[in-house]
Amino acid sequence: MFNDIQSDGAELLAKGLKVLTHTHTHTHLCVCVYIYIHIASLSLSLQCNSTLLSLRLSNNKIESRGAMHLARMLQVNSTLRELELADCHLDTQSVIALAVVLRANQTLRSVDISRPLLFSLQVGTQRAAASTFRNSRWCSPQEEWAVHVSEMLVVNVGLVELHLGKVGLSDAGVERLSGGLRLNGGLRYLDLRCNRVTRDGVRHLADLLQHHPSLEVVDLSSNRIEDEGAVFLSEAVAGRSSVLRELSVRSNTIRTEGLLSLARAMAASTTLDHLYIWGNHLEEPVCQVTCPTGPAPSPVRHVFNPPAPPPQAFGELMASGRLPAEQTDVSPYEVDGRALLAEASHSLRRHYASSTPPRLLLHATTPPPPTGSQTL
């Protein structure tokens, strides 16, 4: 069921949230909105709310004005743990305002600002940004926000999960973010899917993975890192200091060389146990169950059988149990003696924590409410 909550309805909702502060502590709220939200009243009520932990506003057109109201709310609210603002028509100034507020707000654990409208700036704003960053080697004027997010990551030790999907991030932006993450020891989930990251940007990210003490999940789906970028990631994953556990490189134009490099890195890694590769060039050497490693040793010269070589291809990784079927998005099969990989239904988890705290869901699509939930 869809709801179209406009000004009057939002006022009642805001009053309800104030009452919730004093009478409920573990209520799971599920409120569905079609388009219009009186975000000012909602933000004002959340300033004094001490029980709501999750606020999901994805797919609502709150735009710049609504984002500014939320930024002011975050200056006061010290309870909220999760904020989703994906596809909310945020502009560059909105993202910058949120990044600035998060320098001081250390209670938010998860932030999602995917798919903003960062290129819909006024001409005057574009000229001012170009003047500010003309001599900068870090980012283009369109990626001014990345500078502020990087500076936020340096000082924010509470943020665990950051979603930056479909933000138009380039290699220069990745370099800037990596610089901030070098001084951040708390982030565990980094979502960079559907951007413009290539091998040059991944090189900075791979160097970060060798030194970051907590980064466990990285989503690079739908970029263009190619073979060289995959090799950079493989070298980082195989290193002893990497703590990466889950990696997605779906649809990155990776061919045999890069995919086999990732397979060998996973075999050598002591932490990586989820790897998603569908959408790349899955040729037969990548799919096969056994990969030749040279002539078999002579039984005359060896009393005992030599140790089995490490897995060299994804088919072999799965056959050996090193990569369980539920922890990847491909499934091996054979046709006319040829080893192939089919797409499986598994994918990288969308959130680091799978808890269900008291939350307010303001979303354009309506999931079935959980059992025992209260719907306003």
C-alpha positions, 0 to 999 in steps of 0.5 A: 500500500502507498501513502501520500503524506503531505504537510498535514500528515507530516505534522501529525507524524512529527507529533507522533514521534515526539510522543514516541520519545516518552512512551515507546522504546522498542517500537518498529515503525514502518511509514511509507510515503509516495513523494511529498514529505514535510521534511522541516517538521520531521527534522524538528521532531527528531531533534528531541527524539531519543529512541529512533535509531534508523531513518530511511528516506530513500527515493523521496525528493527532499532535495537541497532544502530538505537535506539542510534541515536534516543536517541541522537535526544531526547537529543535535540528535545523538541517537540516530544510528542509520541514515539512508538518503539514496536517490533523494535529489541531493546536490553538491552543497547538500552532500557537503553539509552532511559531511561537515555535520558528520565531523562532529556527529559520532553516533551515526553508524551507517550513511547512504547518499547514493545517486545524488544529483551532483551535476545539477549546480547553478552556473554561478556555483560551478564557476566558484567551484572551478575557481577554488579547485583550479590549482588542485590536483585532487578533484575536479569541481564536480567532486568538491564533495569528495574533499569534504567527505575525506576530511570527515573520515579523518576525524569521524571514528564512529562511522562503520558503513558508507554508501557512495554508489552512483555518485560519479566518483572518478580516480581522483576522487578515490585517491582523495577518499583513500587519503582520508581513510588512511587516518580512519580506523573504524570504517568497515563497509565501503560501497563504491558501486556504479562509478567511474573508477578505473585501474588508477583509482583502484591502485590507491584503494589497493594500497589502502587495503594493505594498511587499513585495520578494519575495512572488511567489505568493499563493493566495486561493482559496475566500474571499469578496473580491468585486468590491471586493477584486479591485479592491484586488488589481488596483491593487496588481498594476498598481503598479510595485513589485509583484513578484507572479507568480502569483495565484489568486482561484478561487471568490471571488464576483467578478463582471464589474467585479472580473474585468475589473479583474484582466484590465486589471491583468495587461495592465499588470503586468510581472511577473504571468504566472499568474492563476486565476479559475475559480469566479467569475461568468464573464459574457460581457464577461469571456470575450469576445475583443474588448472595445469601447473606443470609436469607431474613430479616423478614418483621415483624421486619422491617417497611421499606424494607432493602437496596439492597445488593451491587452487588456480581457478574459480571452478577449483576454488569452489570444488575444493571448498575454499569458496562456498557456493553461497558466498559467490555469485557464480556456479560451475557446470560443464557442457560438452567437456567445457567448464563454464560458470553460470550466474547464481542468485547470491550477492554482496550484502547491502548492509554491514549490520543486519539488525532491526532497530526501531526505525522510520522508513519513508520510502517510495516502495513498500516492503511487507511490514514485519510481524508485530510492527506498528504502522502509522 
